[in-house]
Amino acid sequence: MILEPYIYYKENQLMMEELKIEDIMKETGTPAYLYSKGSLLNQLKQLKEAFQNSNVLFCYSLKVCHNINIANVFVNEGCGIDIVSGGELYRALKAGADPKKIVYSGVAKTSKEIKEAIEADILMFNVESEQELMRINSIAASMNKKVSISLRINPGVDAKTHPYITTGMKENKFGIDCEMGLEIYKSAMQMENINICGIDLHIGSQLLDITPYGEAMKVVADYVRTLKSMNIPIKYVDIGGGIGIPYTADKSTPDLLEYARLITEPFKDLSEITFILEPGRFLTAQAGLLITEVQYIKDNSYGKRFVIVDTGMHHLIRPSLYQAYHEIIPVIKKEKQKNKVDVVGPICESSDFLAKDRLIEEAKQGDLLAVTDAGAYGMSMASHYNSHELPVEVLVSKDAYKIIKKRETYVDLLQGEL
């Protein structure tokens, strides 16, 4: 989607903030991920304004775009970080995050990862099973530490999103059933090295219909009241992330004021609650473009046209994995007719496509195309499949840009191999 004043056309030239994307590509080459710092900050500002009357800690979800320079943009605005691995803990600390603003989610935390997080003195673990709780307590005891935790509870609410990114239902691998949760909270109360401080939930990703949040928060608020009656104090209510962005023109951004109301209103009688939000996609998706160069135009005898580019599912897997839509636009508009094409990449898989049967402006060999809304789950899910190098990453701020991840070489592909 075009987002003035951050990504827009000026005299047929696609711009990011005050720079011509074509000019940036002359130095960096393609494929390249470009991010608008102005857009990142604007998205965060909108969320902060929506929740200005509530006590909220925003913890940027590092999984969506894990470059430490992107994380640092949010850290500098007072945000914490939501992590799901030891590697993300390392990245968060390198990005300058305050350990006391780091929350650790994920279903498969290893002993090594737990020990590292305890040593870093993070805010809390979001615990996803009884065995994980027992492991944390055992490791904390061996380190003579008391560790803060919340339990990730599944409210059983259908998020009405893609089944691969629904996370709060009973059939999902994440979290703990409400019924089991009460018994696990009781067990945690008896553990000398555990400090119960919160409750956690995450119902799904890419939610444009925010009504499921209202249902889920009512369930959780009642749950907190039950815990309070059991003398189990809850300070933090971590609602996860999940709020979506409009990838297509027929969709719109959710009403953020209503989103804030649905989350906070069920808790109005519960004092001293701090809400933790873990936004990711909402902050970064629209700020990012994936720039690619057309290598070949290929027609077959069945009337099918392929626009073959130098990027694909190895750099942006969402179209292949989720059948996700990303708009594809020319870096230089030529006001030519549009053709129905498949935009495909170099990977040896039939699933390697960025768009199928898509009307785009007529392209020729050497043209630059921009894949929009690519700032979330793009580079962080990229791979070296077929031994392709990862794209260069660039952060644009007004009339300047800096390379925040250098272009890889063939030597980089062998790093770590013996």
NORVENRA-V160503 format. One record per helix or strand of 2 or more residues. SS is the DSSP state (@ for helix, = for strand). FROM is the first residue (numbers start at 1). LEN is the number of residues. If there is no record, write none. Layout:
ss: (SS:SS)
from: (FROM:FROM)
len: (LEN:LEN)
This chain:
ss: (=:=:=:@:=:@:=:@:@:=:@:@:=:@:=:@:=:@:=:@:=:@:=:@:=:@:=:=:@:=:=:=:=:@:@:=:=:@)
from: (7:13:19:21:32:37:56:62:68:80:86:99:102:111:124:130:147:163:176:178:194:211:236:256:274:281:288:305:318:328:338:353:368:379:385:392:400:410)
len: (4:4:2:8:5:14:6:3:8:4:9:3:3:10:4:13:8:3:2:12:7:19:5:12:4:7:12:5:5:3:7:9:4:3:3:6:6:4)
